[in-house]
């Protein structure tokens, strides 16, 4: 009986040591948010309204990975760093904040809006050694006629997350400027 007790005790001690070793060898992940802007108080005498029809993306971008794409088409994920949330959700949050600064209310409802925007995230990550974002967009009037459509591409010759954050802010600023013009 004592022998079984010692075997079980030894096994548990060994398993505990093994478990601790595995935990200490796992690399730590660092999480980043695309939104680095501070929300400020804005007083608007009147608001314009724009409907957001949706923000979509390619399926490979529907996760928290940060990607490195090479000229030959190879795409890899960058180890140990990830987005805090899905990029579409972070872009939507930034868009709402920037819209409020410009006295624009973005909505989704059955209410009739004068304009509506559809956004497609085509790429967000690093292209070779540059931070890069590509957004497809279409802006329609209240009769659903397309007024403007195109691609906003921003890049910066840096390979760090701060550059991705900066160019995302710029791309969404450009999109709101295009949508708010009559």
N, C-alpha and C positions, 0 to 999 in steps of 0.2 A: 504493500500500500504506500509506504514511504517512497518507494522508487517511482511510482506513478505521479506522486505529488511533485517530486523533484523534476521529473520530465516535463510536466505541465508548467511548472514555475520557470524552468529554463527556456521553454518554448515561448512563453509570454514575454520574458525579458528580451529574447532575441527578436521577437516580432516588434516590440517597442523600439528597439534600437534601429531596426530596419525602417520602421515607419518614420522615425525622426530623420534619418538620413535622406529618405525620399523627399520629405517636406523641405529640407534645407537646400536641396539641389534644384528645386523648381525656380525658374527665373521669375522675377517680379515683372508685372506688366504696368505700363504707364498709360493712363487714359487722358485723352484730350477732348475738349469741346471746341467746336468751330466758332461759337459765339464768345467773343472777347470784349464786346462793347458794353459800356455801362449805360443803364437806362436812366435817362434824364427826364425831368418834368418838362412837358411840352404843353403850351396853352394854344389852342387853335380856336379861331372864331368860327370856322366852318370846316367840315371834313368833306373830302370826296370819297366815294366808295368804289371799290373794285372787287369783283368776285374772283376767288381762286377756284378754278375748275379742278385743279389737282396738281400734285407734284409726284412725278413718277421717275423711275430710274431703271437701268439695266439690272437684271437679277444679280449679277456678280457684285453690284454696289449695295445691295440690300442686306448689309451686315455691318459690323463695327470695324472691319479690317481697313488698314491703310495700305494702298497699293503702290507698287513701283512698276511702271511699264517701260519697256525698252523699245528702241526703234525697230527691232526685229519682230515685235508683237508679243514677246514674252512678258507675262505679268506674274509678279510674285507679291506676297504679303510681307510687310515689314514686321520683323519679329519683335515681340515684347512691347509694342505700342499699338493702341487701338483708340477708336473714337468712343466717346462716352455713350453715344446713342447712334442709331441709324442716321446717316448723313441727310436723308430726306427730312427727317424730323428736326434736325438741327438747323437746316436751311429754312424750314418753315418758321421756326422760332425767330431766327435772325430777320427774316422778311417781315414778320409782324412788328418787331421792334423798329425796324427802319421805316416802315410805313407810318407808324404812329409819329415818328419824328417829322415826317413830311405831311402830317395831317391827312393821312389816307387810312381809311378803315377797310381792312381786307375781310371778306366774309364768304360764307358758303351757305346759301339758303335758297328758297324758292322766290325770294324777293328779286325783282328785276333790277339789274345793275346796268350802268351805262357801258361798262367795260368788264371784260373777264380775261384772266390770264391762265394759261396752261404751261407748266414748266416740266421739262424732262432733263434730269441730271444724266449727262452723257459720260462724264468722267470727273473724278476727284482723286488726286493723288500726285505722284511724281512721274513725269515723263523724262526719261534719262536723268538728267541732273537738275530739272526745273520743277517747281511746284506748278500744278496745272489744274484748272477747272474748266469744264465745258458744259454750258446750259443751253438746251434748245428751248425756245419759247414761242408761243403764239398769243397774240392779243386780239380779241374780238369785240365788236360793238354789241349793243343790246339786241340786234337782229341776227347775231351769230355770224356776221360777216368778218372775215379775217382782215384786220387793219394792218398788222405788222406780224412778221414771223422771221425767225432767224436763229443764229447761234451766237452766244456770248462766250468768248474764249479769253481767259486771263491766265497769264503765266508769269513766273518770277524766277530768275536764275538763282534759286536757292533750293537746298534740299533739307528743309526743316519744317516742322508743323506750323511754326509762326508764319511762314510764307503762305502756307495753305489757308490759314485763318484770314490773313490779310487779303488775298486775292478773292476769297469767297465773299468777303464783305464788299469788295469793289464790284464784283459781278452782280450782286444783288442790288447794289446802289444803282448800277447802270440799268438793270431791269426795271426798277421802280421809276427811274427817270423816263424811260421809254413808255411805260404804261401810263404815267400821269400827264404826258403831253397830249394835247387835243388834236 
